[in-house]
Amino acid sequence: MLLVSYEKLQRNRRDEILRIAKFLGEEYYQSLVEDEALLEKILERTSFDYMKKNLSLTHPKSEKGAERKTINFFRKGVVGDGKKTLSPDQQERLKNMAIQKLQGSELYDEWM
């Protein structure tokens, strides 16, 4: 299993993309190392701005004559901004649950 965090991707997307490629197989990693244009294309298309602009979900018409509804999955792309949507109580409960579930695992150090 490969753990990828948004925070690490934001810090150094190039290295994280290469790490993902290596996890998928040496041939994928070598392809990106040997083809800078391919790596740049992947970096462009996995950027937050590109995905926010180009990726959305359009629901089919649910009722006769109703307009299609487009849903965007992306908010701001700012590390830590999601905490602003949680109350202090919700943040504390989430932290306590994460500690309980992750303690003793590699994830604990990653997320705490």
N, C-alpha and C positions, 0 to 999 in steps of 0.2 A: 504494500500500500504506500502511496506517495502522498504526503501532506503538503498542500500548497495553501499559503495564506495570502489574503489580499494585501496585507501589509508588506510581505516580502516581495510580492509582485510590484507593488508601488515603489519600493526601494530600489530594485534592480530587475526590471522585467526581462532584459536580455539574458542574464544568468539564470533566472527562473525558467524561462522558455527552454534554454539549453538543458537544464536539469530535468525538465519534463520530457524532453526528447530523449535524453539518455535513459530515463526510466522506461520509456516505451520501447526502446531498442537501440542498440549501437548504430544501426543503419540510419535511423532518424537523426540521431545526434550528428553523425558524420556528414549527412546531407546538409545540415544547417551550418556546420563548421566550414564546409567546403563551398557553400553557395551563399555568399553574403546577401545577395539580392533576395533570395528566398527568406532568409532570416529577417531582413528588413520588412518584407511584405507581411510576415507573420506578426512582427512587432507592431506594424501599422494597424493591422486588422484586429489585434487583440487590445488595442488602446481603448481606454474608457470612452474617449470622445468619439472614436469611430463606431464602437458598439452602440453607444447611446443614439447616435445619428442613424444607424443602419439596421438595428435589430429591434423589432417590436412584434407583438402578436396581434393579429386582426381576427376578431370573432366573426364567424359567419352570421348572416342575418338570423336573428332569433325569432322575429315576428315578421309577418308579411309587411313589406314596405319599410321596415325599420332600417336605419343606417347601420353600417358595420361600425363596430367599436374597436379602436386601436388602443392597446395597452403597452405602455413603455415600462420596461423592467428596471430601468436605471434611474437613480436619483441624482446625487451630486458627485459620487466617486471620491469622497474625502475620507481618509482614514479616521476612524473614530466618530464620524458624524452620526452613525446609527444610534449612538448612546443618547443623542438629543431627543430621540423619539420615545425613549423609555423613562419612566418615572424613577426617582432614586430608589424606591422600594423594589421596582421591577429589576433594576440593575443589581441590587444587592441579592435578590432571589436568584437571578441568573448566575451571578458570580458564585454563590454558595452551591448551586446545583453543579456547576462546572467543576468546582473543587472536589465535590463528592464523587462525581462520575470519572474524572480524569486523574485523580491522585494515584500515583504509582505507575503512570504511563508516560510515554515520551511526549504526549500531548500536553501534559501538565506544565512542563517547563516552557513549551511553545506558547501557551495561551495565558499563563499566569505572570 
